[in-house]
């Protein structure tokens, strides 16, 4: 049995395994009227193995409900990256589980999305170690860049220039198909709404 906290994560899990994956709420058969789960210790899931993906998104109350519904005979595999952002709800279930040292842990360390020499990977490791990011000298080839701007208007203008001109020119990419801009908010000069209009 396969599940994940969100619909998009469950869909990716289905696509990558060829097996049906459900959201945790759907798996536990939530009643939308009262928020109660049909599956619990009295009416457990019918599985020998439960794989739970994207566990870093699971908060303590949801983990509690899910684990109560797992039969005692079943094995559970928790999959997730503790270096991702923690759950929106209370607690960091996956981190607590790993830190408890009560379950075997396997840590995957080889990255396949970028090369080993990727500055993105080096930067991620520096952040995980609590270090300041180091950037290559100006003009040195890299896949990680830091652009310092001091006010929202110049930040927005720089993003527009990078997306429309600089990045497509340097990397020969289609700005509409190949570039994504992530914004921390919707409203503001540097928010998603304004940047989408400008792009």
C-alpha positions as CSV (number, residue, x, y, z in Angstrom):
1,X,0.0,0.0,0.0
2,X,1.4,3.4,-1.0
3,X,0.4,6.9,0.4
4,X,1.7,10.5,0.6
5,X,0.4,13.6,2.4
6,X,-0.7,15.5,-0.7
7,X,-2.5,14.7,-3.9
8,X,0.4,15.8,-6.1
9,X,2.9,13.6,-4.1
10,X,0.5,10.6,-4.3
11,X,0.2,11.2,-8.1
12,X,4.0,11.3,-8.5
13,X,4.3,8.1,-6.4
14,X,1.8,6.4,-8.7
15,X,3.6,7.6,-11.8
16,X,7.0,6.4,-10.5
17,X,5.9,3.0,-9.2
18,X,3.0,2.1,-11.5
19,X,1.0,1.2,-8.4
20,X,-1.9,3.1,-7.0
21,X,-1.0,5.6,-4.3
22,X,-3.5,7.6,-2.2
23,X,-3.3,10.6,0.0
24,X,-3.1,9.8,3.7
25,X,-6.6,11.3,4.3
26,X,-8.1,9.2,1.5
27,X,-6.3,6.1,2.7
28,X,-7.7,6.6,6.2
29,X,-11.2,7.3,4.7
30,X,-11.7,10.7,6.2
31,X,-15.3,11.8,6.7
32,X,-15.4,15.4,5.3
33,X,-18.4,16.3,7.4
34,X,-16.8,15.7,10.8
35,X,-13.0,15.3,10.0
36,X,-13.0,11.8,11.6
37,X,-11.1,8.9,10.1
38,X,-12.9,5.6,9.4
39,X,-9.6,3.7,9.5
40,X,-8.1,3.4,13.0
41,X,-7.0,0.7,15.5
42,X,-10.5,-0.8,15.6
43,X,-10.8,-0.9,11.7
44,X,-7.2,-1.0,10.5
45,X,-5.8,-0.9,7.0
46,X,-5.5,-4.2,5.1
47,X,-1.9,-4.3,4.2
48,X,1.3,-6.1,4.9
49,X,3.6,-3.2,3.9
50,X,2.8,0.5,3.9
51,X,5.1,2.9,2.1
52,X,4.6,6.6,3.1
53,X,6.3,9.1,0.9
54,X,7.2,12.8,1.6
55,X,7.1,12.1,5.3
56,X,8.7,15.5,6.1
57,X,5.2,17.0,5.3
58,X,3.4,14.9,8.0
59,X,2.6,16.6,11.3
60,X,2.3,14.7,14.6
61,X,-1.5,14.5,14.7
62,X,-1.7,13.0,11.2
63,X,1.2,10.6,11.9
64,X,-0.6,9.5,15.0
65,X,-3.9,8.8,13.1
66,X,-2.0,6.9,10.4
67,X,0.1,4.7,12.7
68,X,-3.0,3.8,14.7
69,X,-4.6,2.4,11.5
70,X,-1.6,0.2,10.7
71,X,-2.0,-3.4,11.7
72,X,0.6,-4.8,14.1
73,X,1.6,-7.4,11.5
74,X,2.5,-4.8,8.9
75,X,5.9,-3.2,8.1
76,X,6.1,0.5,7.4
77,X,8.6,2.3,5.3
78,X,8.9,6.1,5.8
79,X,10.4,8.0,2.9
80,X,11.4,11.6,3.0
81,X,14.0,14.3,3.2
82,X,14.5,15.8,6.7
83,X,16.3,18.7,5.0
84,X,13.1,19.9,3.4
85,X,10.8,22.4,5.1
86,X,9.0,21.0,8.1
87,X,5.3,20.3,8.1
88,X,2.8,23.1,8.4
89,X,1.1,21.5,11.3
90,X,2.6,20.8,14.8
91,X,5.8,18.8,15.1
92,X,8.5,17.4,12.8
93,X,7.4,13.8,12.7
94,X,10.2,12.5,10.4
95,X,13.0,14.3,12.2
96,X,11.7,13.2,15.6
97,X,11.5,9.6,14.3
98,X,15.0,9.6,13.0
99,X,16.4,11.4,16.1
100,X,14.7,8.8,18.4
101,X,17.1,6.1,17.0
102,X,14.4,3.5,17.4
103,X,14.0,2.6,13.8
104,X,16.7,1.7,11.2
105,X,17.6,4.7,9.0
106,X,19.0,4.7,5.5
107,X,20.3,8.0,4.2
108,X,20.7,8.5,0.4
109,X,23.6,10.8,-0.3
110,X,24.2,10.6,-4.0
111,X,22.5,13.3,-6.0
112,X,21.4,12.5,-9.6
113,X,19.7,15.8,-10.6
114,X,23.0,17.7,-10.7
115,X,26.6,16.7,-11.2
116,X,28.8,16.3,-8.2
117,X,30.6,19.5,-9.0
118,X,27.4,21.5,-9.1
119,X,27.5,24.7,-7.0
120,X,23.9,24.1,-6.2
121,X,24.8,20.9,-4.4
122,X,27.8,22.5,-2.7
123,X,25.6,25.4,-1.6
124,X,22.9,23.0,-0.2
125,X,25.6,21.1,1.8
126,X,26.9,24.4,3.2
127,X,23.4,25.5,4.3
128,X,22.8,22.1,6.0
129,X,26.1,22.5,7.8
130,X,25.2,26.0,9.0
131,X,27.9,27.7,6.9
132,X,27.7,30.8,4.7
133,X,27.3,30.1,1.0
134,X,30.5,30.6,-1.0
135,X,30.1,31.7,-4.6
136,X,32.5,31.4,-7.5
137,X,34.4,34.4,-8.6
138,X,32.8,36.6,-11.2
139,X,33.0,35.2,-14.7
140,X,33.8,31.7,-13.4
141,X,31.4,29.0,-14.8
142,X,28.7,28.0,-12.3
143,X,25.1,26.9,-11.9
144,X,24.5,29.0,-8.7
145,X,24.4,32.7,-8.7
146,X,23.8,35.4,-6.0
147,X,22.4,38.7,-7.1
148,X,22.3,41.5,-4.5
149,X,19.6,44.1,-4.8
150,X,18.4,46.4,-2.1
151,X,14.8,47.4,-2.9
152,X,11.7,45.6,-4.3
153,X,11.6,47.5,-7.5
154,X,15.2,46.7,-8.5
155,X,14.7,43.1,-7.4
156,X,11.6,42.8,-9.7
157,X,13.5,44.5,-12.6
158,X,16.5,42.1,-12.1
159,X,14.2,39.1,-12.1
160,X,12.5,40.2,-15.3
161,X,15.9,40.8,-17.0
162,X,17.2,37.4,-15.9
163,X,14.2,35.5,-17.0
164,X,13.6,37.3,-20.3
165,X,17.1,38.0,-21.5
166,X,20.1,36.9,-19.4
167,X,19.3,33.2,-18.6
168,X,17.8,32.4,-22.1
169,X,20.9,33.9,-23.7
170,X,23.5,32.2,-21.5
171,X,21.9,28.7,-21.2
172,X,19.9,28.7,-24.5
173,X,16.6,27.9,-22.8
174,X,13.0,28.8,-23.5
175,X,12.0,31.2,-20.7
176,X,8.3,30.1,-20.8
177,X,9.0,26.4,-20.7
178,X,12.3,26.1,-18.9
179,X,12.4,28.8,-16.2
180,X,10.4,29.0,-13.0
181,X,10.4,31.9,-10.6
182,X,9.5,31.1,-7.0
183,X,8.1,33.9,-4.9
184,X,7.6,33.9,-1.1
185,X,4.2,35.7,-1.4
186,X,1.5,36.6,-3.9
187,X,1.1,40.3,-3.3
188,X,3.9,42.9,-3.4
189,X,6.2,44.3,-6.1
190,X,8.2,41.0,-5.9
191,X,5.1,38.8,-5.4
192,X,3.9,36.2,-7.9
193,X,1.0,38.3,-9.2
194,X,3.1,41.3,-10.1
195,X,6.0,39.2,-11.6
196,X,3.5,37.1,-13.6
197,X,2.1,40.3,-15.1
198,X,5.5,41.7,-15.9
199,X,6.7,38.4,-17.4
